[in-house]
Each structure stands twice: as structure tokens, then as C-alpha cells.
Amino acid sequence: MSTFTTISSDKMARLIGTANAPVLIDVRTEEDFAADRRLIPGSIRLSHDNVTDWGGAFAGRRAVVSCFRGEKLAQGTAAWLRQLGVQAETLEGGFEGWKAAKLPLVDAGKLPPRDAKGRTVWVTRARPKVDRIACPWLIRRFVDPGAVFLYVVPSEVVAVGERFGAAPFDIENVFWSHRGELCTFDVMIEEFGIATPPLLRLATLVRGADTARPELAPEAPGLLAASLGLSRMYDDDLEQLEAGMLLYDAFYRWCRDATTETHNWPTNKVKA
């Protein structure tokens, strides 16, 4: 059961993927991580050894710390973070408790190399519409909160990726791209191992909007309309991405929490 300084896996799972999710910090030892190189979605790996060096960067924010079983490493790290002004909790049962609950885990082996600041870097075509906003949303909410996205002219995506250590996505002949009838968003969900019912429902909307198949979901045309509208509102791709994050936050919460909710305007009763 959650306490003032702990949070259960179930409660944490409800926060992951939302805009107000806490920072999730994995402080497993290298030995423990080598035994299972998967990550709780959205988590970042940091060392408990130098928490006093990096902890101040999270001052004023909420954080949840996880180690192998949620014991001494997580407890000590969280206590230090509280000393540094962080609203820090530990994940009850740690990584093993999360795994025992059969909750999603990200395959860290699928992640591209990180830069000097510990961020994954991705590159794709400029002027995004659907997939090139949906995929960055997915990565930042479920894979790497600090991920960096570079939008460049289509002809230079691969070359920029090679020169700047960025993973190309949503272009032809790269790993992170369309496969058959699946769009890049589908592929990322599958490869990262985060195929939860809400994300699969959202993937159907994205696929319908991105591949001109509105019949896949009644909401797909609405997503396409909103995406095209954003592309006309913003000349700056990064500003469009920030606006798109809110759009996909809303669609994700609908997919997770509100698909059965309806709103019917009452029929006017005409008096004789």
C-alpha cells in the first residue's frame, strides 16, 4: 500500500504517459541492470552514488525512485532528493515489483545511443503532420522524457543522423518506419514492448489518420483534421511539436479513460 514516501505500481502506471507524470528515476546497480536490461516506461537511469551532484536538477519537482526491490538504494536516494528540495517517493517493490505485476517494460536494447547529456536523439523530415508528431509524443511520454527531435529537409535525414548520432524515423529504408500496413507509431509500440490497450487504441487512430484509412476508427478523421490544422498554425516544427504534445495527451486520455462516455443533447419537447 502506498504511503507518504512510497507509491504502488498500480498508481504509478496510471501516471505514466500523462503530462503530470513524476520523474521516474532508476537507480539499479549495473549488475542488476545487466540481469534485466528493460526499463519501466518513461524512466531514466542515474547512479545513487552521486545523487548529491544530479539531484538538485529536480528541485521543486515530483520524482519516484526505483531500484531492484525498492529497498536501500531507492530509499536512500529518495531521502537525499528530499533534502535537495525534491518531492521524492520510492516505487513500492521496485523494479521486481513492477515486473511481478506484469506491467509494461521498455526494451532498452532498442534505444539508440544517448548523447553526452544522457538523451536519445532522433531525426526526421521537416513539416510534420501525423506520425512525426505522434512518435515524438510516444517517446517522450513512455521511453525517454528528455528525447531530442531534429526536423530537417527529407534528403538529409540519414546524413544528419550519421553525423549527429541521431536515429532516423518515419522515412523509407530505416528501422523506425512503416512496415506493411503499420505506420511508424505502430512499429515503435511493438518494438519497445509497450502494447497496452490504450496505446493500441490510439495506434489505430494514428494509423487511420496517417495512411488515409479513416474507416479504421471514427475518430481518425478528427485526428487528421487537428494535425493538419496544427501544421498550418505553426511555421516552427518544434513549436508545432509542443502543441501536438497536448493534442496527443488528450487523445491518449480519451483512449484510456473516456471511450464509453457520451454526450447527448436533450431533445426539445414542443408543446402542443
BAMI-444245 format. One record per atom (N, C-alpha, C): x, y, z. Coordinates in steps of 0.001 Angstrom, whole numbers, padded with zeros to 6 digits, always signed. Layout:
XYZ
...
//
This chain:
+000849-001200+000000
+000000+000000+000000
+000885+001252+000000
+000502+002247-000796
+001273+003477-000867
+001258+004212+000464
+002372+004893+000776
+002454+005743+001953
+002888+007127+001489
+003184+007996+002439
+003615+009349+002095
+004878+009336+001234
+005739+008342+001453
+007008+008313+000719
+007120+007129-000235
+006042+006399-000461
+006058+005302-001440
+004823+005408-002320
+004924+004791-003491
+003794+004753-004407
+003715+003345-004986
+002524+002822-005121
+002350+001464-005645
+002548+001446-007150
+002816+000258-007676
+002983+000103-009120
+001712+000483-009866
+000571+000106-009325
-000699+000423-009986
-000903+001928-010108
-000617+002652-009023
-000782+004104-009081
+000228+004751-010021
+001449+004223-010010
+002468+004763-010896
+002098+004519-012352
+001550+003350-012631
+001157+003016-014000
+000102+003976-014526
-000757+004486-013640
-001787+005434-014061
-001189+006804-014394
-000036+007105-013838
+000593+008407-014078
+001471+008407-015322
+002084+007271-015612
+002969+007195-016774
+002178+007468-018049
+002752+008279-018901
+002091+008612-020164
+001275+009877-020099
+001128+010449-018898
+000359+011684-018749
+001312+012860-018587
+000777+014052-018843
+001610+015252-018792
+002129+015543-017390
+001424+015088-016343
+001846+015384-014970
+002534+014196-014303
+003079+013304-015093
+003799+012149-014524
+005057+012633-013810
+005382+012042-012669
+006622+012422-011988
+007836+011916-012756
+008987+012471-012435
+010237+011940-012971
+010449+010559-012353
+010678+009561-013169
+010887+008202-012671
+012371+007863-012822
+013039+007670-011702
+014494+007503-011693
+014849+006075-011298
+015574+005399-012158
+016011+004018-011944
+017444+004047-011423
+017652+003591-010178
+018996+003597-009590
+019502+002171-009354
+019009+001219-010150
+019552-000134-010038
+021060-000134-010290
+021760-001037-009644
+023193-001169-009889
+023421-001687-011302
+024625-001520-011806
+024955-002026-013144
+024751-003537-013213
+025055-004235-012123
+024872-005688-012083
+023399-006058-012200
+022543-005365-011460
+021109-005651-011517
+020533-005292-012884
+021000-004177-013461
+020506-003772-014773
+020953-004756-015852
+022165-005267-015721
+022671-006238-016706
+021843-007519-016689
+021257-007852-015533
+020442-009066-015428
+019109-008907-016142
+018617-007690-016264
+017363-007428-016989
+017443-006000-017519
+017763-005871-018798
+018039-004568-019388
+016766-003895-019904
+015684-004103-019192
+014447-003395-019525
+014232-002264-018523
+013385-001320-018934
+013131-000141-018107
+011637+000054-017904
+011260+000522-016749
+009887+000953-016545
+009642+002126-017499
+008536+002145-018223
+008314+003208-019211
+008517+004610-018645
+009260+005413-019406
+009492+006791-019026
+010594+007008-018015
+011274+005947-017582
+012286+006111-016538
+013637+006497-017118
+014451+007146-016278
+015819+007490-016637
+016750+006814-015641
+017908+006379-016112
+018861+005699-015244
+019896+006679-014727
+020028+006720-013401
+021032+007549-012753
+021652+006741-011619
+022827+007145-011172
+023508+006404-010114
+023225+007007-008742
+022955+006124-007783
+022747+006594-006408
+024034+007168-005823
+025190+006753-006371
+026469+007172-005820
+026661+008684-005830
+026132+009352-006862
+026353+010792-006967
+025039+011569-006995
+024080+011117-006188
+022779+011789-006134
+022917+013247-005717
+023912+013572-004898
+024076+014963-004481
+024542+015848-005634
+025097+015240-006683
+025536+016008-007852
+024373+016301-008801
+023521+015281-009031
+022459+015465-010022
+021093+015776-009410
+020935+015537-008123
+019613+015678-007517
+019034+017075-007567
+019890+018095-007462
+019400+019466-007448
+018687+019870-008719
+018968+019169-009824
+018324+019498-011098
+016821+019230-011057
+016378+018424-010082
+014961+018081-009979
+014257+018825-008840
+014925+019814-008263
+014336+020569-007153
+013004+021184-007578
+012024+021072-006684
+010698+021605-006962
+009815+020691-007782
+010333+019528-008157
+009553+018589-008968
+009234+017334-008152
+008326+016542-008671
+007998+015270-008042
+008792+014171-008731
+009340+013254-007961
+010128+012155-008515
+009780+010863-007798
+009886+009764-008525
+009717+008429-007958
+010996+007652-008252
+011587+007073-007218
+012861+006370-007344
+012620+004870-007266
+013256+004155-008174
+013123+002703-008204
+014501+002057-008230
+014672+001018-007416
+015868+000182-007515
+015397-001252-007752
+016197-002238-007418
+015845-003618-007719
+014565-004046-006992
+014516-003828-005666
+013335-004216-004888
+012719-003051-004111
+013158-001844-004374
+012589-000694-003659
+013109-000569-002250
+014304-001077-001996
+014838-001067-000638
+015908+000009-000479
+017107-000370-000011
+018064+000628+000469
+018484+001667-000573
+018736+001257-001829
+019202+002226-002810
+018122+003252-003128
+016899+002783-003330
+015800+003712-003616
+015479+004564-002397
+015439+003935-001213
+015110+004680-000001
+016135+005772+000277
+017404+005427+000161
+018456+006402+000425
+018479+007516-000603
+018320+007159-001867
+018319+008168-002929
+017149+009125-002761
+015960+008575-002474
+014781+009422-002286
+014956+010351-001090
+015573+009834-000017
+015793+010666+001166
+016726+011835+000841
+017782+011561+000081
+018692+012632-000333
+017968+013638-001231
+017138+013142-002138
+016409+014043-003024
+015492+014967-002233
+014866+014443-001188
+014016+015293-000355
+014846+016382+000327
+016088+016036+000707
+016985+017040+001277
+017297+018145+000268
+017240+017778-001017
+017585+018722-002082
+016361+019431-002652
+015221+019305-001991
+014033+020030-002413
+013166+019322-003427
+013336+018009-003553
+012543+017219-004494
+011440+016503-003719
+010243+016480-004256
+009157+015716-003645
+009331+014267-004085
+010153+013525-003359
+010590+012207-003805
+009898+011081-003056
+009487+010072-003824
+008910+008841-003286
+009693+007661-003845
+009447+006482-003300
+010028+005269-003858
+008910+004405-004440
+009265+003617-005443
+008303+002703-006041
+008228+001448-005185
+007069+001167-004668
+006875+000011-003799
+007232-001282-004542
+008163-002055-003980
+008590-003296-004613
+009627-003116-005696
+009920-001875-006056
+010950-001599-007043
+010674-002210-008410
+011758-002399-009155
+011655-002957-010497
+011037-004352-010464
+011425-005146-009502
+010902-006513-009411
+009409-006521-009114
+008940-005589-008305
+007509-005497-008024
+006723-005102-009255
+007288-004174-010018
+006648-003761-011275
+006552-004950-012232
+007653-005676-012350
+007689-006832-013258
+006717-007908-012801
+006652-008143-011499
+005736-009157-010973
+004282-008797-011254
+003987-007508-011333
+002625-007057-011625
+002299-007155-013116
+003295-007604-013908
+003129-007790-015362
+002755-006484-016063
+003389-005420-015616
+003192-004117-016240
+004229-003929-017349
+003990-003021-018304
+004885-002900-019471
+006309-002532-019083
+007255-003042-019857
+008665-002727-019688
+009263-002422-021055
+010057-001372-021130
+010673-000948-022383
+011975-001714-022599
+012143-002246-023791
+013372-002948-024148
+014467-001912-024391
+015375-001747-023421
+016425-000734-023535
+017368-001022-024688
+017448-002289-025116
+018304-002644-026236
+017851-002030-027547
+016599-001597-027615
+016078-000978-028833
+016342+000530-028878
+016799+001088-027760
+017033+002531-027718
+018305+002898-028473
+018295+004021-029193
+019536+004477-029844
+020524+004951-028795
+021802+005073-029156
+022806+005578-028205
+022423+006960-027690
+022792+007235-026449
+022464+008526-025840
+023612+009517-026050
+023266+010799-026017
+024295+011829-026180
+024989+012082-024854
+025863+013086-024822
+026652+013362-023619
+025793+013747-022431
+024571+014212-022682
+023659+014583-021600
+022674+013464-021260
+022888+012277-021820
+022045+011132-021498
+020733+011082-022251
+020588+011853-023316
+019341+011918-024077
+019443+011091-025358
+018330+010486-025757
+018290+009905-027092
+017982+011035-028079
+018554+010926-029285
+018377+011960-030307
+017792+011297-031545
+016771+011935-032111
+016044+011387-033252
+015967+012430-034355
+015910+011972-035601
+015828+012899-036717
+014797+012414-037725
+014050+013348-038287
+013040+013006-039279
+012813+014187-040208
+011886+014019-041125
+011581+015063-042111
+010898+016270-041458
+011205+017436-041999
+010564+018668-041525
+009100+018703-041938
+008380+019658-041380
+006958+019876-041628
+006133+018630-041289
+006117+018237-040029
+005396+017029-039612
+003889+017198-039706
+003211+016053-039842
+001745+016057-039866
+001219+015131-038758
+001304+013797-038972
+000719+012857-038006
+001807+012029-037320
+002400+011069-038037
+003381+010166-037432
+004556+010895-036804
+004987+011984-037418
+006189+012689-036946
+005915+013600-035747
+004655+013665-035327
+004298+014263-034041
+003913+013160-033056
+003187+012166-033539
+002747+011069-032672
+003930+010301-032093
+004944+010029-032921
+006092+009255-032439
+006905+010011-031382
+007216+011297-031584
+007887+012030-030503
+007065+012070-029217
+005744+012196-029338
+004905+012148-028124
+005093+010813-027418
+005032+009718-028168
+005178+008386-027582
+006529+008242-026891
+007586+008696-027546
+008927+008564-026983
+009064+009380-025705
+008616+010626-025728
+008773+011466-024542
+007899+011015-023382
+006740+010469-023664
+005845+010060-022580
+006158+008659-022050
+006712+007765-022881
+006862+006364-022465
+008288+005813-022573
+009178+006521-023230
+010505+005939-023476
+011618+006811-022894
+011711+008046-023326
+012776+008944-022879
+012226+010357-022767
+011912+010810-021549
+011310+012138-021368
+012174+013274-021897
+013490+013070-021946
+014390+014132-022398
+014781+014033-023857
+014118+013175-024614
+014499+012943-026011
+014507+014233-026823
+015456+014311-027757
+015608+015468-028634
+015186+015066-030043
+014471+015964-030727
+013990+015670-032086
+014479+016746-033046
+015119+016292-034120
+015639+017180-035153
+014774+017031-036399
+014264+018135-036894
+013488+018129-038125
+014327+018781-039223
+014593+018033-040291
+015464+018519-041361
+014820+018232-042714
+015421+018767-043779
+014877+018515-045114
+014962+017014-045398
+013986+016453-046098
+013917+014995-046295
+015199+014370-046847
+015855+015048-047774
+017037+014468-048414
+018225+014314-047477
+018188+014998-046318
+019342+014988-045415
+019112+014213-044123
+017971+013550-043979
+017658+012873-042720
+018724+011836-042361
+019054+010957-043283
+020021+009888-042989
+021397+010468-042706
+021839+011418-043505
+023162+012010-043321
+023264+012749-041995
+022219+013478-041635
+022216+014166-040340
+022264+013144-039207
+021522+012056-039371
+021552+011014-038360
+022948+010466-038142
+023682+010261-039239
+025032+009715-039140
+025992+010705-038510
+025900+011971-038883
+026832+012980-038388
+026545+013410-036954
+025285+013360-036562
+024917+013890-035246
+024431+012804-034276
+024649+011554-034615
+024275+010471-033704
+022804+010397-033416
+021973+010687-034431
+020522+010695-034257
+019903+009506-034990
+018855+008951-034409
+018161+007816-035018
+017114+008334-036000
+017218+007994-037294
+016210+008453-038257
+014905+007686-038087
+013779+008379-038274
+012491+007693-038191
+011505+008297-039175
+010545+007475-039550
+009462+007839-040462
+009971+008321-041818
+010995+007633-042323
+011406+007763-043713
+011617+006346-044243
+011732+006209-045546
+011887+004882-046138
+013254+004281-045810
+013275+002953-045734
+014510+002173-045615
+015302+002420-044332
+014602+002697-043229
+015249+002739-041922
+014458+001842-040979
+015045+001525-039828
+014416+000607-038882
+013096+001152-038356
+013094+002437-037962
+011903+003040-037361
+011058+003674-038463
+010274+002852-039127
+009455+003353-040225
+008250+002452-040433
+007465+002743-041458
+006291+001939-041781
+006707+000508-042118
+005855-000440-041746
+006068-001845-042113
+004736-002415-042559
+004619-002694-043836
+003360-003190-044352
+002260-002170-044112
+001186-002595-043453
+000080-001683-043168
+000286-000881-041893
+001355-001162-041176
+001613-000459-039918
+002356+000843-040173
+002012+001885-039416
+002758+003137-039502
+003876+003110-038451
+004692+004137-038435
+005851+004154-037530
+005429+004112-036069
+004338+004751-035742
+003817+004733-034374
+003525+003296-033936
+002893+002509-034806
+002636+001095-034518
+003936+000353-034246
+004914+000589-035104
+006195-000119-035012
+006893+000194-033692
+006860+001451-033278
+007522+001811-032016
+006844+001144-030822
+005529+001108-030823
+004817+000438-029731
+005221-001033-029663
+005296-001674-030809
+005649-003097-030855
+007091-003330-030440
+008018-002560-030997
+009441-002779-030733
+009821-002454-029298
+009228-001418-028735
+009560-001052-027361
+008845-001928-026339
+007850-002703-026767
+007167-003615-025853
+006171-002940-024939
+005485-001912-025448
+004552-001159-024603
+003130-001222-025165
+002749-002374-025679
+001446-002525-026343
+000312-002683-025333
-000009-001605-024641
-001143-001607-023727
-002428-001335-024516
-003587-001722-023988
-004837-001457-024718
-005046+000005-025106
-004790+000985-024206
-004987+002384-024629
-004054+002794-025766
-002783+002357-025709
-001860+002734-026769
-002211+002043-028085
-002676+000814-028018
-003096+000132-029242
-004328+000806-029841
-005222+001282-028998
-006399+002006-029487
-005963+003312-030155
-005036+004009-029505
-004529+005244-030089
-003800+004960-031394
-003073+003850-031452
-002348+003493-032674
-003294+003318-033851
-004473+002790-033606
-005452+002635-034685
-005862+003994-035226
-006053+004961-034345
-006395+006317-034776
-005267+006921-035595
-004034+006772-035086
-002874+007337-035782
-002716+006696-037155
-002861+005367-037217
-002717+004663-038493
-003768+005126-039489
-005002+005268-039021
-006065+005710-039905
-005821+007107-040440
-005338+008000-039559
-005076+009376-039978
-003843+009480-040860
-002830+008665-040581
-001544+008786-041266
-001520+008090-042622
-002358+007070-042790
-002303+006270-044024
-003568+006386-044856
-004322+007456-044655
-005535+007720-045448
-006526+006564-045388
-006718+006026-044151
-007702+004960-043953
-008641+005374-042816
-009464+006376-043046
-010345+006864-041985
-011339+005836-041488
-011561+004784-042270
-012513+003760-041858
-012005+002927-040682
-010721+003027-040344
-010178+002241-039233
-010762+002645-037888
-011109+003910-037750
-011689+004395-036490
-012457+005670-036785
-013643+005831-036201
-014414+007046-036463
-013704+008318-036034
-012748+008198-035088
-012039+009377-034600
-010849+009753-035475
-010429+008859-036374
-009241+009116-037195
-009361+010393-038028
-010494+010661-038682
-010593+011921-039437
-010433+013155-038547
-010917+013083-037313
-010755+014208-036398
-009295+014433-036047
-008568+013334-035816
-007137+013451-035531
-006406+014044-036724
-006764+013594-037925
-006132+014133-039125
-006430+015625-039265
-007679+016014-039059
-008042+017421-039173
-007261+018272-038173
-007172+017812-036929
-006437+018559-035914
-004955+018637-036263
-004405+017555-036793
-002984+017527-037152
-002686+018489-038290
-003526+018473-039305
-003331+019386-040429
-003528+020835-039986
-004477+021053-039086
-004674+022400-038563
-003434+022906-037839
-002817+022047-037007
-001598+022455-036307
-000477+022772-037290
-000381+021985-038363
+000688+022225-039332
+000525+023563-040042
-000718+024062-040109
-000951+025381-040706
-000760+026502-039685
-000935+026187-038418
-000817+027203-037371
+000633+027548-037055
+001532+026573-037227
+002920+026761-036795
+003887+026619-037966
+004761+027617-038122
+005850+027513-039094
+007049+026796-038484
+007185+026901-037175
+008301+026278-036461
+007898+024856-036062
+008647+023868-036547
+008298+022471-036277
+008337+022134-034794
+009271+022721-034055
+009370+022414-032627
+008213+023031-031845
+007764+024210-032265
+006576+024781-031642
+005352+023924-031951
+005296+023408-033165
+004186+022516-033521
+004230+021246-032682
+005427+020729-032450
+005558+019530-031621
+005044+019782-030215
+005384+020922-029622
+004918+021222-028271
+003397+021300-028221
+002795+021916-029241
+001329+021962-029298
+000759+020570-029524
+001431+019781-030343
+000973+018418-030616
+001045+017519-029395
+001961+017800-028472
+002041+017005-027253
+000726+017080-026493
+000150+018275-026414
-001128+018445-025723
-002244+017711-026474
-002201+017772-027801
-003207+017077-028603
-003182+015574-028316
-001998+014977-028315
-001912+013540-028090
-002139+013172-026626
-001815+014081-025708
-002196+013846-024312
-003707+013666-024212
-004436+014522-024908
-005899+014458-024850
-006422+013192-025502
-005904+012833-026673
-006368+011618-027342
-006005+010374-026533
-004830+010378-025892
-004451+009225-025075
-005390+009067-023890
-005710+010178-023220
-006607+010066-022082
-008004+009630-022518
-008431+010051-023702
-009708+009549-024217
-009611+008043-024449
-008535+007594-025066
-008357+006160-025334
-008300+005346-024052
-007762+005924-023004
-007603+005194-021750
-008822+005277-020853
-009475+006443-020820
-010462+006687-019770
-011861+007043-020226
-012060+007394-021490
-013340+008016-021831
-014000+007481-023094
-013599+006305-023563
-014161+005821-024828
-015640+005471-024723
-016109+005199-023521
-017526+004824-023371
-018406+006010-022998
-017788+007153-022766
-018567+008319-022348
-019226+008982-023552
-020478+009329-023421
-021197+010006-024499
-021861+011274-023960
-022132+012177-024867
-022807+013414-024503
-023938+013642-025496
-025149+013492-025031
-026313+013628-025900
-027110+014871-025514
-027332+015736-026480
-028131+016924-026241
-029587+016511-026101
-030248+016978-025051
-031634+016541-024841
-032538+017024-025982
-033453+016161-026386
-034396+016507-027436
-035384+017544-026936
-035573+018611-027715
-036524+019643-027321
-037948+019102-027382
-038686+019364-026354
-040088+018942-026336
-040962+020114-026751
-041664+019959-027847
-042510+021028-028366
-043897+020883-027774
-044341+021946-027129
-045677+021902-026540
-046743+022054-027623
-047804+021311-027478
-048913+021385-028441
-049650+022695-028280
//
